Amino acid sequence: MLGPCRFGDNRSRLDPSGSAEMIKAADLLAKARNPQTVVMAELPDGRQFKITGYERAAIWARRPEVAPLHVGVIVVRVADAAEAARLYDEFERLLAHDMM
């Protein structure tokens, strides 16, 4: 479900300490709608997990000519991998509800 990934300096950092995963996800949803923006969760030890962008990455892998030259990355600091998984689940739930 989640996989580690590293990005360079082309990213913005959010530190919504104390927020529930749903609030984080809802707040980031509008920003993540940009097809050239992905959301990553970052653990205190620096490991990162992709939260959004799986479908786009698969399309870009099959059709590199449609891939953007640069992708913006929003990094959300989380306490642990379980919080990253909850954030991923909330994004999926919100996106599924949004598409109905």
Buried (B, 14 or more C-beta within 10 A) or exposed (E): EBEEBEBEEEBEEBEBEEBEBBEBBBBBBEBBEEEEBBBBBBBEEEEBBBBBBBEBBEEBEEEEEEBEEEBBBBBBBBEEEEBBBBBBBBBBEBBEEEEE
